[in-house]
Amino acid sequence: SDPNDPCNPNAGGNPDGDCDGDGVSNGDELNPPNGGDPTDPTDPCDLNVEDITLDPSQDWIDGDCDGDGIPNGPDGTDDEDGDGLPNFLDVNNSNTVENDLEIFNAVTPNGDGDNDVFTIRNIEMFPDNQVRIYNRWGVLVYETQGYGQNGNYFRGISNGRVTIQKNKLLPVGTYYYVVDYVINGVTKNKAGYLYIQR
């Protein structure tokens, strides 16, 4: 990439600008003022909500970070149901349903009984399935066959084998899931973003 590009974080970028339009300055994405992990200043859906200090761009407002068919909206940081997740990441307000499979992409593994596991409603009807979860760098952090069978659920803990330590609590942030399942002899898959909030 162009070393003179103000949105190239490797070139120092423009710390006061907002290359991805998510309302968090480039500098605050790379060095979060409220703690937490650094986020990608070029990915509009990778941000720490508490670090939003700028007005999000129209592209971000019109975007759909959680894939629920509802735009992020101008009030994306609001939390209507009070679950600690902003509306733009809380697909529990409007869920994705396909072939009777309903995927909730928010996980809050804090023991309160609400979204403590990665919920895929009706997955038990399709026992021939595989679930994989990757971090934002594409590293596989969780993989299992027969998700939803015999208490087999993702609880925000890695079962990775190589780069990520097994049984390690994964940090808050955005992950990517791939769900493969067989319905009437045909393999289907769904993929999307998953957000861990503790």
C-alpha positions as CSV (number, residue, x, y, z in Angstrom):
1,S,0.0,0.0,0.0
2,D,1.0,3.6,-0.5
3,P,3.3,4.7,2.4
4,N,2.0,8.3,1.9
5,D,-1.6,7.3,2.3
6,P,-3.0,9.1,5.4
7,C,-5.1,5.9,6.0
8,N,-2.1,3.6,6.1
9,P,-1.5,2.8,9.8
10,N,2.0,1.5,9.0
11,A,2.9,5.0,7.8
12,G,1.7,6.7,11.0
13,G,-1.5,7.6,9.2
14,N,-3.5,10.6,10.3
15,P,-4.1,10.1,14.0
16,D,-6.9,12.8,14.1
17,G,-8.7,11.5,11.0
18,D,-11.2,8.7,10.8
19,C,-10.4,6.6,7.8
20,D,-13.1,4.0,8.2
21,G,-15.8,6.5,9.3
22,D,-16.8,4.7,12.4
23,G,-16.6,7.7,14.7
24,V,-13.3,6.6,16.4
25,S,-10.2,8.5,15.4
26,N,-7.4,6.6,13.7
27,G,-5.1,7.3,16.7
28,D,-7.8,6.1,19.2
29,E,-8.2,2.9,17.2
30,L,-4.5,2.1,17.4
31,N,-4.1,3.3,21.0
32,P,-7.5,3.0,22.7
33,P,-7.9,5.8,25.4
34,N,-10.3,3.7,27.4
35,G,-8.1,0.6,27.4
36,G,-9.1,-2.5,25.5
37,D,-7.5,-4.0,22.4
38,P,-6.5,-1.9,19.4
39,T,-8.9,-1.9,16.5
40,D,-8.5,-1.6,12.8
41,P,-8.7,2.0,11.6
42,T,-9.6,0.8,8.1
43,D,-12.5,-1.5,9.2
44,P,-15.7,0.3,9.9
45,C,-17.1,-2.6,12.0
46,D,-14.0,-3.0,14.2
47,L,-14.2,-0.5,17.0
48,N,-14.5,0.1,20.7
49,V,-17.9,1.8,21.1
50,E,-16.7,3.7,24.2
51,D,-14.0,5.4,22.1
52,I,-16.5,7.1,19.6
53,T,-15.8,10.8,19.8
54,L,-16.5,11.9,16.2
55,D,-19.6,11.9,14.1
56,P,-19.8,8.6,12.1
57,S,-19.7,8.9,8.3
58,Q,-22.9,8.5,6.2
59,D,-21.4,5.3,4.8
60,W,-21.1,3.9,8.3
61,I,-24.6,5.1,9.2
62,D,-25.9,3.3,6.0
63,G,-23.8,0.2,6.7
64,D,-24.9,-2.9,8.5
65,C,-22.2,-4.2,10.8
66,D,-24.2,-7.0,12.4
67,G,-25.8,-8.2,9.1
68,D,-29.3,-8.1,10.5
69,G,-30.7,-6.0,7.6
70,I,-31.0,-2.9,9.7
71,P,-28.5,-0.1,9.0
72,N,-26.1,1.0,11.8
73,G,-28.1,4.2,11.9
74,P,-27.2,7.6,13.3
75,D,-27.8,6.4,16.8
76,G,-25.7,3.2,16.4
77,T,-24.3,3.6,19.9
78,D,-27.7,3.5,21.6
79,D,-28.5,0.4,23.6
80,E,-32.3,0.0,23.5
81,D,-32.5,-3.3,25.4
82,G,-29.8,-2.4,28.0
83,D,-27.7,-5.5,27.4
84,G,-24.4,-3.7,27.0
85,L,-24.3,-4.0,23.3
86,P,-25.1,-1.1,21.0
87,N,-28.0,-1.5,18.7
88,F,-25.7,-1.7,15.6
89,L,-24.1,-4.9,17.0
90,D,-27.2,-6.4,18.7
91,V,-28.8,-8.6,16.2
92,N,-31.1,-10.0,18.9
93,N,-33.3,-7.0,17.9
94,S,-33.7,-8.4,14.4
95,N,-32.3,-11.9,13.7
96,T,-31.3,-13.7,10.6
97,V,-33.3,-16.8,9.8
98,E,-32.6,-19.2,7.0
99,N,-33.9,-22.7,6.7
100,D,-35.1,-22.5,10.3
101,L,-31.6,-21.7,11.4
102,E,-31.4,-18.4,13.5
103,I,-28.0,-17.0,14.3
104,F,-27.5,-14.5,17.1
105,N,-24.1,-12.9,16.6
106,A,-23.6,-11.4,20.1
107,V,-22.0,-13.4,22.9
108,T,-21.8,-12.0,26.4
109,P,-20.1,-14.8,28.4
110,N,-20.7,-13.2,31.8
111,G,-22.8,-15.9,33.5
112,D,-26.1,-13.9,33.5
113,G,-27.9,-16.5,31.4
114,D,-28.4,-14.2,28.5
115,N,-26.2,-14.7,25.4
116,D,-23.6,-16.6,27.4
117,V,-23.0,-18.9,24.4
118,F,-23.0,-18.4,20.7
119,T,-26.6,-19.2,20.0
120,I,-27.7,-20.8,16.7
121,R,-31.4,-21.5,17.2
122,N,-32.5,-24.9,15.8
123,I,-28.9,-26.1,15.1
124,E,-29.8,-29.2,17.1
125,M,-32.1,-30.1,14.2
126,F,-29.0,-30.4,12.0
127,P,-26.6,-32.5,14.0
128,D,-24.3,-32.9,11.0
129,N,-22.7,-29.5,11.3
130,Q,-19.4,-27.7,11.8
131,V,-18.8,-24.3,13.4
132,R,-15.6,-22.4,13.0
133,I,-14.7,-19.0,14.6
134,Y,-11.8,-16.8,13.5
135,N,-10.3,-13.7,15.0
136,R,-9.9,-10.5,13.0
137,W,-6.5,-11.7,11.7
138,G,-8.0,-14.9,10.3
139,V,-6.6,-17.2,13.0
140,L,-8.9,-20.1,13.9
141,V,-9.8,-19.7,17.6
142,Y,-12.7,-22.3,17.8
143,E,-13.7,-25.3,15.8
144,T,-16.2,-28.1,16.5
145,Q,-18.4,-30.7,14.9
146,G,-21.9,-31.3,16.1
147,Y,-22.4,-27.8,17.6
148,G,-25.4,-27.7,19.9
149,Q,-25.2,-31.4,20.8
150,N,-24.5,-32.5,24.4
151,G,-23.7,-29.0,25.6
152,N,-21.3,-28.3,22.8
153,Y,-21.3,-24.5,22.6
154,F,-18.9,-21.6,22.1
155,R,-18.6,-19.7,25.3
156,G,-15.9,-17.1,24.3
157,I,-13.1,-19.6,25.1
158,S,-10.6,-20.7,22.5
159,N,-10.1,-24.3,21.6
160,G,-7.4,-23.3,19.1
161,R,-4.4,-25.6,18.5
162,V,-1.7,-23.5,17.1
163,T,-1.4,-19.8,17.5
164,I,-4.1,-19.2,20.2
165,Q,-3.8,-20.9,23.5
166,K,-6.4,-23.6,24.3
167,N,-8.9,-22.7,27.0
168,K,-7.9,-19.1,26.8
169,L,-10.6,-16.4,27.3
170,L,-10.9,-14.6,24.1
171,P,-10.7,-10.8,24.2
172,V,-13.7,-8.5,23.6
173,G,-14.1,-7.7,20.0
174,T,-15.3,-8.8,16.6
175,Y,-14.8,-12.3,15.3
176,Y,-16.0,-14.1,12.1
177,Y,-18.0,-17.3,12.1
178,V,-18.6,-20.0,9.5
179,V,-21.4,-22.5,10.1
180,D,-21.7,-25.5,7.8
181,Y,-24.7,-27.8,8.1
182,V,-26.5,-30.5,6.1
183,I,-30.2,-30.2,5.3
184,N,-31.9,-32.8,3.2
185,G,-28.4,-34.1,2.1
186,V,-27.3,-30.7,0.9
187,T,-24.5,-28.8,2.7
188,K,-25.3,-25.2,3.4
189,N,-23.2,-22.6,5.1
190,K,-23.7,-19.3,6.7
191,A,-21.0,-16.8,7.7
192,G,-20.9,-13.5,9.4
193,Y,-19.5,-11.4,12.2
194,L,-19.7,-12.3,15.9
195,Y,-19.1,-9.9,18.7
196,I,-17.9,-10.9,22.1
197,Q,-18.7,-8.4,24.9
198,R,-18.0,-9.2,28.6
